[in-house]
Amino acid sequence: MAEEKKDQAQVQVKVSDDHKPAFSNSAQINVSDDEVTLQFLYVRRNTGQGTLMSEVVLTPQHAIKFQKALDNTLKKHFTKHLPK
């Protein structure tokens, strides 16, 4: 793990002034040999209608790294913040 961090370069990310985060209450994942597509939706209650809020396409390798990072982050958060 230390070697992975050594190879990573810092990247400066600029967020446009008009950027707004989107809320999603549903997600769909589609997998092929070449890509993993994450679709984030907002589904309105009792209407059966949803809106695609965002779509992210990852390589399988990046999807695996994302899954590991998300898993580790959630485990750290919930072991600190959930009552025992």
N, C-alpha and C positions, 0 to 999 in steps of 0.2 A: 504494500500500500504506500509506503514511503517513497518507493521508486516512482510510482504513478504521479505523485504530487511533484516530484523533482522535475519530471518531463513536461509538466503543464506550464504554459506561458500565461501571464496575466493578460486579460482582455478587457478593454474599457468598453462599456456598453452605454450608448446614448439613448435615452428614452425621449421621444418627441413630447413637446409640451401638451399636445392634445390627446395623448395616450390615456385610455381609461381601462382599468381592469374589467374583466367580464366574469360574472357569476355563472357557475354551471352546477346543475343538480343531477346530471346524468352523463355518462361517458360510454362510448362504444370503441372497441379495439378491433382492428382488422389486421391480420398478419398474412404476409406472403413470404416467399423465399428472399425477396429483395428489400422489403420494407415493412415497417410496423406503423400503422396509421392510428392515431388517437383522435377521436372526435368528441368534443365537449359540447353538450347540449343544455339548453334550458327548456324543460318541459313544464308547461302550465298545468296546474292541477285541474282535474275534472274536465279537461278539454280534449285530451288526446292529441294535442298539438305541441310541437317543439320547434325550437330555433337553434340552428347550428351556431354556436358562439365562437368556436375556434377549431382548427384542425392542425395537427402537428404530425409530420411524417419523419420517422427516424430510420436509420439503418438498423438492422438487427443488433449489431454490436453496440450502438449507442442506446438502443432500447434496453439491453441487458445492463449497461452501466447506469441508466436512469432508474431501472427497477431496483438495483442494489442501493443506490443513493437514497431513493425514496423509502425503501425498507429500513435502512439504518437511521434515517432522520426521524421517521415515525416511531421507531422503537425507542430512540433517545427521548423524544418529546413525551410519549405516553408513559414511560417509566418514571419520568420526573413529575408529571402533572396529574396523573390519575390517582385517586385515593386507593389505598391498599386494603 
